[in-house]
Amino acid sequence: HASLAASRSEKGTSVSSRSLGARCRNSMPSCPDDPHIGNYRLLKTIGKGNFAKVKLARHVLTGRE
């Protein structure tokens, strides 16, 4: 499972709930209602485990999921 998680995190789809708040605060002065990380808008949770959640994300500029 570690290799699957690593490949997903390279694509920007894996996010821990702890890092979400810190990255959101650093990316913009005020966070919009829709959660985002960098150029990715988080859509829904597609998996979760003991330490993290895997989120489906869409790239804001290209629309690619």
Backbone bond lengths (Angstrom), bond angles and torsions (degrees), N, CA, C in turn:
res aa  C-N    CA-C-N  psi(-1)  N-CA   C-N-CA  omega(-1)  CA-C   N-CA-C  phi
1 H - - - 1.449 - - 1.518 112.88 -
2 A 1.316 115.82 -26.19 1.460 118.87 -178.27 1.519 111.41 -64.01
3 S 1.345 116.93 -38.23 1.464 118.81 -179.98 1.519 111.23 -68.11
4 L 1.337 117.79 -35.91 1.462 121.13 176.84 1.522 110.21 -64.63
5 A 1.316 116.50 -45.08 1.463 119.92 178.87 1.518 110.92 -63.31
6 A 1.331 117.05 -39.22 1.464 120.29 179.76 1.519 110.55 -65.04
7 S 1.333 117.71 -42.16 1.463 119.15 -179.25 1.514 111.08 -67.76
8 R 1.316 117.41 -36.08 1.461 119.51 178.34 1.522 111.38 -69.89
9 S 1.335 117.55 -37.91 1.460 119.12 -179.10 1.520 110.99 -68.11
10 E 1.342 117.99 -28.91 1.458 120.24 176.77 1.520 111.21 -66.24
11 K 1.328 117.35 -28.83 1.459 121.73 179.96 1.522 111.67 -86.61
12 G 1.333 117.61 -3.15 1.459 120.15 178.07 1.513 113.40 84.52
13 T 1.331 118.28 18.13 1.446 119.37 -177.79 1.514 113.29 -103.64
14 S 1.300 118.21 -8.88 1.451 120.67 -179.20 1.523 109.22 -106.61
15 V 1.318 115.50 127.46 1.457 120.38 -175.92 1.515 108.53 -141.22
16 S 1.303 117.29 132.13 1.455 118.88 173.24 1.519 108.32 -84.07
17 S 1.320 115.98 147.67 1.460 119.45 -178.17 1.522 111.18 -65.28
18 R 1.336 117.10 -26.67 1.467 119.45 178.70 1.520 111.71 -69.55
19 S 1.328 118.21 -37.45 1.462 120.40 -176.70 1.520 112.30 -78.86
20 L 1.327 118.06 -19.92 1.460 121.33 -176.67 1.526 111.76 -60.34
21 G 1.310 117.60 -48.61 1.452 120.22 -178.03 1.513 112.77 -63.72
22 A 1.309 117.62 -43.53 1.459 121.45 -179.28 1.516 110.96 -65.86
23 R 1.331 117.92 -43.37 1.461 120.49 -178.64 1.525 110.52 -68.50
24 C 1.312 118.01 -36.40 1.459 121.05 -179.96 1.527 109.42 -65.57
25 R 1.317 116.67 -43.63 1.462 119.76 179.22 1.520 111.33 -63.60
26 N 1.331 117.63 -35.30 1.454 120.66 -177.95 1.520 112.95 -79.60
27 S 1.332 117.98 -24.78 1.457 119.81 -174.00 1.523 112.85 -81.65
28 M 1.326 118.23 -32.11 1.463 121.37 -179.10 1.526 108.82 -145.68
29 P 1.326 117.11 150.92 1.460 119.29 178.63 1.523 112.33 -60.48
30 S 1.333 117.92 -41.54 1.455 120.91 176.83 1.517 108.56 -128.55
31 C 1.327 116.85 131.29 1.465 121.35 -175.80 1.524 110.19 -80.06
32 P 1.324 117.34 136.30 1.458 119.87 175.16 1.523 109.97 -73.44
33 D 1.332 116.91 172.74 1.458 121.03 179.45 1.524 111.78 -63.51
34 D 1.344 117.69 -36.52 1.458 121.44 179.55 1.519 109.14 -82.16
35 P 1.333 117.65 122.05 1.469 119.16 179.74 1.523 111.40 -66.59
36 H 1.310 116.07 144.18 1.456 121.14 179.67 1.525 109.33 -149.43
37 I 1.314 114.72 159.27 1.463 122.43 173.56 1.512 106.09 -135.14
38 G 1.301 116.28 115.45 1.464 120.12 -177.25 1.513 110.19 58.98
39 N 1.328 116.80 -126.48 1.464 121.82 179.69 1.521 112.35 -93.16
40 Y 1.322 118.19 15.70 1.462 121.95 -178.73 1.519 110.58 -111.61
41 R 1.326 116.44 132.05 1.461 122.88 174.13 1.524 107.21 -98.34
42 L 1.332 116.93 126.24 1.459 121.48 -178.11 1.523 109.54 -79.28
43 L 1.336 116.33 130.92 1.455 120.86 -175.74 1.524 112.77 -102.14
44 K 1.330 117.29 -58.93 1.462 119.80 -178.32 1.523 109.91 -156.72
45 T 1.329 115.10 162.57 1.455 121.41 175.98 1.522 108.43 -81.90
46 I 1.342 116.53 126.46 1.461 119.90 179.34 1.527 111.96 -110.25
47 G 1.321 117.17 -4.92 1.456 121.45 176.21 1.511 110.35 -172.52
48 K 1.323 116.02 157.03 1.463 118.90 176.58 1.511 109.50 -153.75
49 G 1.316 114.23 153.07 1.454 121.90 179.77 1.511 109.71 -137.11
50 N 1.320 115.96 -159.85 1.461 120.57 -178.26 1.523 112.95 -72.12
51 F 1.326 117.73 -28.49 1.459 120.21 -172.43 1.516 114.52 -115.66
52 A 1.324 118.19 -15.69 1.466 118.93 -174.75 1.516 111.13 -157.63
53 K 1.319 114.51 166.00 1.462 122.75 172.25 1.518 107.63 -115.11
54 V 1.327 116.43 147.48 1.464 121.67 175.07 1.518 106.45 -104.97
55 K 1.315 115.46 122.72 1.459 121.16 -177.06 1.518 110.77 -109.12
56 L 1.327 116.07 143.91 1.453 121.68 169.53 1.519 106.07 -83.29
57 A 1.324 116.42 132.36 1.461 120.59 -177.65 1.516 110.00 -131.81
58 R 1.326 116.12 153.19 1.464 122.22 177.20 1.526 108.35 -119.85
59 H 1.335 115.81 130.66 1.458 121.13 177.17 1.525 107.93 -68.86
60 V 1.305 117.45 126.98 1.461 122.59 -173.71 1.530 111.99 -62.28
61 L 1.319 118.07 -41.80 1.463 121.15 -175.00 1.523 113.47 -80.13
62 T 1.345 117.29 -39.60 1.466 120.19 -175.67 1.520 113.41 -97.74
63 G 1.331 117.52 -21.23 1.458 121.32 -177.20 1.513 113.52 79.16
64 R 1.318 117.63 3.16 1.461 121.92 -178.41 1.529 110.55 -75.46
65 E 1.340 116.40 136.50 1.471 121.01 178.49 1.502 110.11 -97.24
